[in-house]
Amino acid sequence: MAQILVRKIDDRAMERSKLIARYRKKSVSALVREAIEREAQRRTKAEMRDLLGDFENFNRSLPKSDLDSTAILRALRDGDETDD
């Protein structure tokens, strides 16, 4: 496992971190480790653009339909029978 040393942490930020860690019954190290791991899981803007592009390509590949889903959704909502 990797290790880091963080220097020059604002005193107020450190005190707040200690309070949060105490409240959550964790160490400050565990709290910071979780924050780093959570941030590392976030997608970058480029990854989000790629994902959106994949979704748009998938959406374009779906068969087109002239059906208006409004009537179907209203019938389902109201408990009516649909023709489909």
N, C-alpha and C positions, 0 to 999 in steps of 0.2 A: 504494500500500500504506500502511496505517496504521502508526503508530508509537506506542509508549508508553514512559514512563520510570517505573521502579519504584524507589521509595525505601524506606529503612529495612528492607533485607533482613538477616536475622539472619546474622552472620558465619559461624557453623557451617553454615548452609544454603548460603551462597555457596561455601564451601570444598568442601562435599560436591558441589555442582553442578559445580564445576570438575573434581573428580576423575571424576565420571560422564562429563562431556563429553570429558575427555582419554581415558578408557577407550573411549568410543564414537567417538573420532576426529572430534569435532565441536566447534564453539564453544559457549560457554555460551548465547549468543543463539539459536543453532539449537536447542539443547536446550529452552530456555524457549518458543520459538516452537512447537515440536512439542507441548509440553505444553498450551499455550493452544489450539492447533488441535484436539487430541484432546479436550479438555474441551468445546470448542464443539460437537463432534459428538455428545455424549451427549444422550440424550433427557431431558426434564424429567419430573417425576412426572405432570404433567397430560398430556403426550404419551403416556406409558406407559399411563395410564388410558384415553385415547382409543383407543389401539391394542388394549388388552385388550377394550374395548367392541366394537370392530370385529370382533375375533376371535369374541367371544361371539355377536354378531349373525350372523356367517357360520355358526358352529356350529349355531345354532338353525335356519338356513335349509336345512341338509342334511336329506335324507330320513331318517326314523327307520326302524330295523330291529330285528326281534326276534331276529336271529341272534346267537349267542354266538360270538365270534371265538376264544375259548380253544381249542376243538377244532381249528380251522383252523390257528392258530399252532403248536400242539403237533405237528400232522401235518407242517407245513412244517419245523419244527425237527428232527423225527425222520426226515424223508425219506419219509414215508408219502404215499399218494395221498389227495386230498381229494375230496369228493363234488361240489364246486362247479366 
